Amino acid sequence: MERISRKGFIFRKYEAPNISPFDKLFEIFTELITHTSGDLDEALDWLRELDKEYQLTDENYTIDDFVEDLKKKGYIREEVKDDGSGGLKITAKTERSIRQQALNQIFGNLRKSGSGNHKTKYSGSGDEHTGEFREYHFGDGLDRISLTESLKNAQINNGAGEFKLTENDLVVEDARFKAQMSTVLMIDISHSMILYGEDRITPAKKVAMALSELITTRYPKDTLDILVFGNDAWPIKIADLPYLQVGPYHTNTVAGLQLAMDFLRRKRNTNKQIFMITDGKPSCVREQDGSYYMNSNGLDQYIVEKCYAMAATARKLHIPITTFMIANDPYLQRFVNEFTEANQGKAFYTGLKGLGEMIFEDYETNRKKRIK
């Protein structure tokens, strides 16, 4: 299959039948925006290059026509910079589209399930309808009464000649309690995420965008916090994900875990979890005096022990940590094994392909935990 490579990214020729020229280009455009971390000018440059290589457009619909449609549809807008110069910038509408596309790409096989699957074995005055009915009992909320089924009972029990509705005719639709899940997603943005010509940050971003879209649209009662960690750790907003870039950082795993647990301590629900995407060893910690201790040579025992301590603390707080290690170095796997044992969590050793599906499967498994 034909393909073009630039800066280590590979784009394969794709023929999408029965879609408009705009929609065909828009799917490629959103992919490029993710790769360029929101740099619109660079993304359009790439799109023009791909057009030359694969004839994505013709005389009836050009890249310039596509750009005009992006403006008309509200995906890009003119922006005046601080120096008075003008330029184009993507809008919040584009950011939403990127998240939706990531969700479709990674979780495309997800069956729509309404408000979610946090089911427990306990039925009663919960908040998810089961489709099953039972007799009304004193104390049942009036909002649980099924009017249709109750009127049907009244006609059967009392006849249709003179309408009469009694307590014995009332039917309640049963419901189940749903457990809420609070998740923190940690993304490693240390320099190793782009070392050796391999782009590891873009797949991590796409996973984060897909997971955020999944939770906010399909499981609105769940919570998701996203943080990044390099020399330090800090939270980012969902809207910032397309613009995320790797920095000249070491890997302060301890700072990321500390911040993740700070987030989860403030959550009231009992189901909590941490997902950590990383490709490298912990190589940095911040000391009490504010200085940094760094060591990129092998696994530093001082740093490693602090990571194990954080894993044990999370275990005491009943917060499982699932580590997605996108590297296959044996000494890193040993570290992750011991880290996972200290937390009693999970670890996956994965390449970039399939990372999203693995996180999705683990998220779905964890969120189905039943309330005891």
MARKOL-564820 format. One record per residue (C-alpha): y, x, z. Coordinates in pm, 1 decimal. Layout:
PT          Y          X          Z
PT          Y          X          Z
...
This chain:
PT          Y          X          Z
PT        0.0        0.0        0.0
PT      343.5      130.1      -87.2
PT      565.6      234.3      198.3
PT      889.0      414.7      274.9
PT      951.1      638.0      574.7
PT     1280.3      725.6      738.3
PT     1329.6      898.0     1071.7
PT      963.1      842.8     1148.0
PT      974.7      464.9     1090.8
PT      739.3      322.7      827.8
PT      811.4        2.9      635.6
PT      536.7     -143.9      424.0
PT      603.5     -358.9      122.8
PT      563.0     -723.1      213.9
PT      562.5    -1024.3      -12.3
PT      641.0    -1346.8      171.1
PT      574.3    -1649.0      -50.0
PT      770.2    -1971.1      -52.0
PT     1064.8    -1864.6      159.3
PT     1428.5    -1844.1       61.6
PT     1586.1    -1510.5      -35.3
PT     1797.5    -1525.9      280.4
PT     1499.6    -1583.8      511.3
PT     1301.7    -1302.6      348.1
PT     1586.4    -1057.4      399.4
PT     1670.2    -1187.4      746.0
PT     1325.1    -1102.5      880.9
PT     1362.7     -744.7      755.8
PT     1722.0     -731.8      880.8
PT     1630.5     -827.6     1239.2
PT     1355.5     -566.2     1238.1
PT     1602.8     -301.6     1126.6
PT     1857.2     -406.7     1390.0
PT     1592.3     -344.0     1655.3
PT     1516.1        1.9     1515.9
PT     1884.9       96.2     1499.0
PT     1956.5      -30.7     1852.4
PT     2206.4     -287.4     1727.1
PT     2392.3      -58.3     1484.3
PT     2479.9     -307.4     1211.6
PT     2619.0      -55.7      962.4
PT     2307.6      160.8      982.7
PT     2078.7     -142.4      954.2
PT     2258.9     -258.1      637.5
PT     2236.6       93.8      494.4
PT     1862.7       88.5      549.3
PT     1839.5     -257.9      396.0
PT     2020.0     -140.2       80.7
PT     1787.1      159.9       57.7
PT     1481.8      -62.4       91.5
PT     1626.9     -292.3     -172.8
PT     1653.4       -1.8     -416.9
PT     1296.3      102.7     -342.0
PT     1128.1     -238.7     -346.8
PT     1366.6     -465.8     -540.0
PT     1406.8     -710.2     -254.3
PT     1690.4     -888.4     -435.5
PT     1787.5     -972.2     -793.5
PT     2102.5    -1064.3     -981.2
PT     2086.3    -1418.3     -842.3
PT     2095.7    -1307.9     -479.0
PT     2220.1     -963.5     -377.8
PT     2259.7     -778.3      -49.7
PT     2631.9     -864.5      -62.1
PT     2537.2    -1233.7      -89.4
PT     2310.5    -1186.9      210.7
PT     2590.4    -1029.7      415.6
PT     2821.1    -1320.3      328.5
PT     2552.8    -1566.1      438.6
PT     2513.3    -1377.6      765.5
PT     2883.9    -1434.5      828.3
PT     2874.0    -1801.8      728.1
PT     2570.1    -1873.1      944.6
PT     2722.8    -1700.4     1248.3
PT     2486.9    -1402.1     1270.4
PT     2760.3    -1139.7     1230.2
PT     3134.1    -1147.5     1287.7
PT     3442.5     -936.7     1238.0
PT     3548.1     -736.4     1540.2
PT     3870.2     -547.7     1608.3
PT     3810.2     -220.3     1791.5
PT     4032.5      -62.3     2054.5
PT     4188.6      166.1     1794.3
PT     4288.9     -131.9     1581.2
PT     4026.7      -77.2     1313.6
PT     3798.0     -357.7     1207.1
PT     3424.5     -383.0     1162.4
PT     3124.7     -613.3     1170.2
PT     2907.9     -681.0     1473.1
PT     2599.7     -891.4     1537.9
PT     2641.8    -1204.3     1750.6
PT     2445.5    -1363.7     2033.2
PT     2278.9    -1583.6     1771.4
PT     2129.0    -1272.3     1611.8
PT     2016.5    -1141.5     1950.4
PT     1828.8    -1468.8     2010.2
PT     1671.5    -1447.1     1665.5
PT     1550.0    -1093.2     1735.8
PT     1384.9    -1207.7     2058.3
PT     1224.7    -1504.4     1882.6
PT     1091.3    -1282.2     1605.4
PT      949.5    -1038.5     1859.6
PT      778.2    -1327.9     2035.4
PT      627.7    -1451.8     1708.4
PT      511.6    -1105.4     1608.4
PT      354.4    -1012.8     1940.3
PT      245.9    -1348.2     2078.2
PT      200.1    -1532.8     1750.6
PT     -142.3    -1653.2     1859.4
PT       -1.9    -1812.1     2173.5
PT      -82.6    -2180.3     2195.4
PT      216.5    -2388.4     2294.2
PT      157.1    -2521.0     2642.3
PT      460.4    -2718.8     2745.4
PT      594.4    -2610.5     3080.1
PT      321.2    -2362.3     3156.6
PT      -16.7    -2301.2     3314.2
PT       55.3    -2211.6     3675.6
PT     -211.5    -2458.3     3781.9
PT     -382.6    -2467.8     4117.9
PT     -688.3    -2654.8     4234.7
PT     -473.0    -2878.3     4456.1
PT     -359.0    -3212.5     4320.3
PT     -107.6    -3446.6     4472.4
PT      272.0    -3465.3     4469.1
PT      309.8    -3158.0     4253.5
PT      536.7    -3103.7     3957.3
PT      301.1    -3092.4     3656.1
PT      146.9    -3413.2     3518.5
PT     -229.9    -3403.9     3464.5
PT     -273.5    -3724.1     3258.4
PT     -507.0    -3862.4     3525.9
PT     -436.3    -4176.5     3729.5
PT     -525.6    -4298.0     4077.7
PT     -437.6    -4579.3     4316.8
PT      -99.5    -4572.8     4487.8
PT     -104.1    -4447.5     4848.0
PT      170.4    -4486.0     5105.5
PT      400.3    -4183.1     5079.2
PT      363.4    -4131.3     4703.9
PT      700.0    -4087.8     4537.6
PT      825.3    -4376.4     4326.8
PT      884.7    -4137.7     4039.2
PT      505.7    -4084.4     4021.2
PT      429.1    -4450.4     3958.2
PT      306.6    -4518.1     3604.8
PT      487.7    -4836.0     3502.6
PT      267.3    -4902.0     3200.9
PT      -60.6    -4868.7     3389.4
PT       72.1    -5067.9     3687.7
PT      183.7    -5360.2     3467.1
PT     -153.0    -5355.4     3293.7
PT     -323.0    -5379.1     3633.5
PT      -95.1    -5668.0     3737.4
PT     -194.9    -5870.7     3430.8
PT     -564.7    -5798.6     3482.3
PT     -562.5    -5870.7     3856.0
PT     -318.1    -6162.7     3869.7
PT     -335.2    -6319.8     3525.4
PT      -75.1    -6333.4     3249.9
PT       44.5    -6687.6     3320.0
PT      275.6    -6599.1     3608.1
PT      379.9    -6239.0     3644.0
PT      306.4    -6090.6     3984.6
PT      306.5    -5720.8     4082.9
PT      164.6    -5615.2     4422.0
PT      109.8    -5282.6     4591.2
PT     -258.0    -5302.8     4500.9
PT     -163.2    -5302.3     4133.2
PT       34.7    -4979.2     4148.5
PT     -107.8    -4672.0     3976.5
PT       14.8    -4315.7     4021.6
PT      -14.2    -4036.6     3769.0
PT     -163.8    -3740.5     3946.3
PT        4.3    -3401.3     3936.6
PT      -71.8    -3042.8     4023.3
PT      135.1    -2786.4     4199.9
PT      243.4    -2497.5     3985.3
PT      273.3    -2143.4     4113.7
PT      584.4    -1956.7     4008.7
PT      566.8    -1595.9     3896.3
PT      837.4    -1333.6     3942.4
PT      799.6    -1033.4     3713.4
PT      986.6     -706.1     3688.7
PT      944.8     -511.0     3366.0
PT     1017.3     -138.4     3393.7
PT     1087.9       54.9     3071.7
PT     1083.7      432.8     3057.5
PT     1387.1      559.5     2860.3
PT     1330.4      930.6     2919.4
PT     1363.5     1167.0     2624.6
PT      988.4     1185.8     2573.8
PT      994.5      829.9     2435.9
PT     1119.5      972.8     2104.9
PT      968.6     1320.5     2112.1
PT      756.9     1463.2     1831.3
PT      892.4     1219.6     1574.0
PT      717.8      920.3     1731.5
PT      928.3      617.5     1815.8
PT      793.6      467.9     2136.6
PT     1108.0      294.7     2259.4
PT     1126.2       37.1     1978.2
PT      780.8     -111.3     2053.0
PT      871.2     -114.5     2423.2
PT     1193.6     -300.8     2343.3
PT     1007.4     -551.9     2128.1
PT      760.8     -617.6     2408.2
PT     1047.7     -672.4     2652.4
PT     1224.5     -909.3     2411.4
PT      906.5    -1103.7     2344.2
PT      823.7    -1131.9     2713.4
PT     1177.3    -1245.2     2796.1
PT     1165.7    -1509.6     2522.2
PT      822.3    -1623.4     2637.7
PT      930.6    -1669.7     2997.9
PT     1274.5    -1821.6     2940.9
PT     1158.7    -2073.7     2680.5
PT      806.3    -2163.3     2788.9
PT      791.0    -2088.4     3160.0
PT     1147.7    -2156.4     3276.4
PT     1054.1    -2163.9     3644.7
PT      928.5    -1806.7     3627.9
PT     1171.2    -1518.9     3668.5
PT     1197.3    -1192.8     3478.5
PT     1405.6     -890.2     3571.4
PT     1421.2     -592.5     3338.5
PT     1513.0     -242.1     3441.9
PT     1514.1       95.1     3273.2
PT     1447.5      428.4     3436.4
PT     1539.2      783.9     3343.9
PT     1704.3     1013.9     3597.2
PT     1794.1      693.1     3782.8
PT     1705.2      325.5     3743.4
PT     1932.1       33.7     3664.8
PT     1893.4     -328.8     3557.4
PT     1974.9     -450.5     3209.1
PT     2035.8     -799.7     3077.3
PT     1808.3     -966.8     2826.2
PT     2096.7     -969.6     2577.7
PT     2119.6     -589.3     2603.9
PT     1761.3     -523.2     2492.1
PT     1829.4     -479.1     2117.9
PT     2084.5     -207.1     2200.3
PT     1859.6       -7.7     2434.1
PT     1836.7      363.2     2353.5
PT     1655.4      664.4     2492.3
PT     1868.8      919.1     2676.9
PT     1842.1     1288.2     2765.3
PT     1666.2     1192.2     3085.1
PT     1378.7     1299.9     3303.5
PT     1143.3     1033.7     3444.0
PT     1234.5      903.0     3789.4
PT      945.6      663.0     3841.8
PT     1022.5      637.8     4213.7
PT     1374.4      505.2     4149.8
PT     1236.0      245.7     3909.8
PT      978.8      124.5     4160.9
PT     1234.1      112.1     4442.3
PT     1466.3     -105.1     4235.4
PT     1180.4     -327.0     4117.5
PT     1071.4     -393.7     4474.7
PT     1430.5     -461.2     4578.6
PT     1443.4     -733.4     4312.1
PT     1113.0     -887.0     4418.2
PT     1192.1     -883.9     4790.8
PT     1469.2    -1132.5     4715.1
PT     1235.2    -1375.3     4538.2
PT     1110.1    -1663.3     4749.4
PT      787.9    -1737.0     4564.4
PT      471.7    -1552.8     4662.7
PT      345.7    -1448.4     4317.1
PT      510.9    -1122.4     4218.0
PT      421.9     -838.6     3984.4
PT      557.2     -523.0     3823.9
PT      486.9     -411.9     3467.3
PT      566.9      -48.7     3390.6
PT      575.2       91.5     3036.0
PT      585.9      470.0     3031.4
PT      461.3      758.8     2822.3
PT      518.5     1050.7     3052.6
PT      467.8     1197.7     3391.0
PT      713.8     1146.2     3678.1
PT      942.3     1447.3     3672.0
PT     1241.4     1356.1     3885.2
PT     1334.2     1215.3     4226.1
PT     1668.6     1167.7     4392.3
PT     1706.6     1325.2     4734.0
PT     1883.6     1167.6     5031.0
PT     2188.9     1388.1     4979.8
PT     2230.6     1251.8     4625.8
PT     2099.5     1560.0     4448.3
PT     1811.7     1548.3     4200.6
PT     1486.3     1736.3     4224.1
PT     1344.3     1784.1     3873.4
PT     1037.3     1956.4     3738.5
PT      904.7     1899.7     3386.2
PT      622.4     2152.8     3414.4
PT      297.9     1972.2     3478.0
PT      257.7     1728.0     3764.7
PT      475.7     1828.0     4057.2
PT      288.2     1738.9     4376.2
PT      608.5     1662.7     4568.6
PT      714.6     1404.1     4307.4
PT      363.2     1267.4     4264.3
PT      318.2     1205.1     4637.1
PT      640.6     1004.8     4644.8
PT      504.7      791.0     4358.9
PT      180.7      729.9     4548.3
PT      384.0      629.8     4855.4
PT      578.9      376.0     4648.9
PT      253.9      235.7     4509.2
PT      118.4      193.6     4862.1
PT      439.6       22.9     4975.4
PT      414.0     -224.8     4688.5
PT       54.9     -294.7     4788.2
PT      164.2     -378.9     5144.6
PT      417.4     -620.2     4996.3
PT      139.0     -777.0     4787.4
PT      306.4     -668.8     4463.1
PT       54.0     -547.0     4204.3
PT      172.1     -286.5     3954.9
PT       30.7     -284.7     3603.4
PT       91.9       45.7     3427.2
PT       87.7       65.8     3049.0
PT       52.8      435.9     2974.1
PT      123.5      502.0     2605.5
PT      -12.9      855.4     2618.0
PT     -363.9      997.3     2633.1
PT     -324.2     1327.2     2819.1
PT     -617.4     1363.3     3061.4
PT     -401.1     1492.2     3348.9
PT     -167.1     1192.9     3309.7
PT     -462.8      957.6     3316.9
PT     -577.5     1115.5     3643.0
PT     -233.0     1057.4     3790.1
PT     -228.2      695.5     3676.7
PT     -579.2      639.6     3814.4
PT     -475.4      762.3     4159.2
PT     -147.1      571.5     4141.8
PT     -336.3      253.3     4052.2
PT     -585.9      307.8     4331.9
PT     -303.6      343.8     4584.0
PT     -157.8       12.9     4469.4
PT     -484.1     -165.5     4387.1
PT     -317.7     -269.1     4061.9
PT     -417.6     -220.0     3699.8
PT     -374.2       44.6     3434.4
PT     -402.5       34.4     3056.5
PT     -413.2      340.2     2835.5
PT     -286.0      225.0     2502.9
PT     -124.9      338.9     2185.0
PT      178.1      158.2     2050.1
PT      -31.5      -85.6     1850.4
PT     -144.1     -379.2     2058.8
PT       86.5     -301.7     2350.8
PT      245.3     -645.8     2337.8
PT      -83.2     -831.8     2327.8
PT     -210.3     -637.0     2626.5
PT       96.8     -718.0     2834.0
PT       74.2    -1080.7     2728.6
PT     -290.0    -1104.7     2829.4
PT     -218.2     -949.5     3168.2
PT       83.8    -1174.2     3224.2
PT     -120.0    -1485.0     3145.4
PT     -400.9    -1369.6     3374.6
PT     -168.9    -1297.8     3666.2
PT       33.5    -1615.3     3632.5
PT     -278.8    -1830.2     3661.4
PT     -346.1    -1711.5     4014.2
PT     -401.6    -2009.9     4235.7
PT     -212.4    -2093.4     4551.2
PT     -443.8    -2056.0     4845.9
